[in-house]
Amino acid sequence: MLKRLEIVGFKSFAKKTILDFSSVTTAIVGPNGSGKSNVAEAFRFALGEQSMKSMRGKRTEDLIWGGSHSMPRLMRASVAIVFDNSRRIFKIDFDEVVIERAAFRDGTSEYSINGSRVRLRDIEELLAGANIGETSHHIISQGEADRILLASPRDRRAMLEDALGLRVYEFKKQEAEKKLLKTEDNIAQVNSLRRELAPHLRFLESQVKKLERAQALRDTLTSACQTYFAIEDAFLEQERRAIAEEKKNAIDRLAAATEELSRIEERATNDAEGTKRLGAVRRAEALVERLLGERSVLSREIGRVEGSLAAAKQRSVKVVNDPYAKVPREALSALAEETEKQAAHADTLEAARAALRALHGAVRAFVDRFIAPADDLLAEEEHAAYALENERTELLGKDTVLAEELERAKSALARAREDLTAHDETGKELHRRILDLAQAKAHEESMVAKSEARERALGFFTEELERDKAEALALVGAAVLSYEPLPVLPAEERRVQEERKRSLERIKIRLEEAGGAGEDIRREHKEVSEREAFLARELDDLAASAAGLRALIVDLETELAKHFTLGLTQVNASLSEYFALMFGGGSARLALEEPDVEAEGEDPEESLDEGMPKEKERPGIEIVVNLPKKKVRSLMQLSGGERALTSIALIFAMSQVNPPPFLILDETDAALDEANSRRYGDMIENLAQKSQLIVITHNRETMSRAGILYGVTMGGDGVSKLLSVKFDEAVAVAK
Ligand code: ATP
């Protein structure tokens, strides 16, 4: 998989140096300090290593050729690793993948994949997909072989998971947990929005219900009005016609009687005395006529005043029934909301007092603004009624005076007529006739007056009906007036219609009590309930995605646990084999840490981190070693060589189970004696069947197992140089 490494300006490799890896196992040999480990570090560097320590430096500058007497320092170090990707180990569609990193003296780095600039993250993702993980279990630096032995059980677990290719589950889980946290946050936010919305929505709902009740009342009122108005129209029309007819007949009869009378009276007078008496009759008649006219005018005036008085009384009755009709509904709503708001905050005695004070102020302002003016309105109406009442009394007084005067004039006329007939001795018959006619005339006059009185009453009824119509129109709209006129008055008693009128008034009062929130309330209610429904849906969605994430986390944990258990068994099988091979017996295995009290309290900061409680639950990994013929209680009791052997067995066992594409071993064999070196060599050959190996070594045995040997030398100029060497040369170079 590894094809080539190209180093320019990295540490001691001042000049461009290319290592070809055309064999499965490549050995790098050379004297101490010639720059072999720098090759292993070049790998780390190119793969995105961020820890300066693991590249034996303090700052980025330490990674760049620092200069010598013969060659000046460089500004840039770069390393490119060329991979063969024909088997698509990397999930990109290229047969060759070049990962390159360059570092500059200002501390910055640039990364690229196949020549395109990318972010470090892109490199990490690409590598993770090919089991070249972040704990770099595939690059074992010099002296670091027993890193896995020295690591804490928890770090050891992380290394093992990484080597088994399981970190990806861990990453996915962390990602899911992060998303879950965010989702739960969103749920809380949506919930709080809904809680904020709830009281307003409740208020709007009650307003809309009121609106609906008012609408129902309005519909009832409309149809009741239509029935009432149609019947009333027909009734008034019928009355009007009857009265007109009656009046016309009376007037006709009156005219006939008058004419007949004046004809007879004319005949009755032929002398001067007679003429004088007739003159007296005519004057008396004229006076009666005039007084009748005046009284008729007066009675029309009385009719008008009485009409206005009735209307004024009706208005003030309405004000008394609903004195707050003029109070805008919004003001009432605002007062209700204020009450609700204050009540919500009144949870302590002090707060309750403050709320009460605030409420008192609000109610006071409300009364001043709306209730007091309503009282003023009532007073105004009553004042108007009082003035009209006075006017009526005055007119009635005049009418009484006029009636008396008329009575006197009529008596005078009767007397004048008697005088006239008495003067005509011969006219006994004529006299009787004149008296009869005068009587008939008086009767017809009273009939006309009666008709006129009925006309006036009718006028009053008509006005009242018009007022009722105007009021209904204002209250419920034009629909009240769109009804079919009745061709005939239904056959029913008048009191049925009067009862209809009373029922209309009752509906009107109920309608006014129901109040009328505006149409904007309906619109607002629609908007707010739509928002509420939207939030509810969103909450459902969020709850579903939270449930999905929780399920995913459980799945990932299960998968991880399953693979981990399986991997652990496999690693243990390999480990015991390698261990027995290296030590000529004995055994070693990885065991899950017993959760003891000490370990629980080990990291108090961790227990505060509630986001990742699962991390703590997972037990770390212990290494249990049984040497042949020796009893050891801890890893610390092992010798350096024994430690190296144990680590090698473990590293190889892990690599066996989930082989990394390549493995770099920097002097991992340094502590081995001859016998163990042979075994090590056997294992390397074994391992090379699955992973490509680069071994940095001084060990002859190890060198003998490599297909390619590179020698690294360093001249007086401090620059590392690379040369391809034969085995015998290599042995010589290495010394
Ligand atoms: P050993 O066999 O003893 O482990 P080695 O061959 O692994 O030795 P390295 O540790 O790889 O040797 O090389 C260290 C050499 O690299 C030292 O001579 C050091 O001066 C040189 N070196 C390290 N960093 C730089 C740099 N930035 N510029 C120039 N030379 C450097």
Boltz pocket constraint, residues with backbone or C-beta under 6 A from the ligand:
constraints:
  - pocket:
      binder: B
      contacts: [[A, 10], [A, 11], [A, 12], [A, 30], [A, 31], [A, 32], [A, 33], [A, 34], [A, 35], [A, 36], [A, 37], [A, 38], [A, 39], [A, 61], [A, 62], [A, 63], [A, 64], [A, 65], [A, 66], [A, 67], [A, 142], [A, 718]]
      max_distance: 6.0
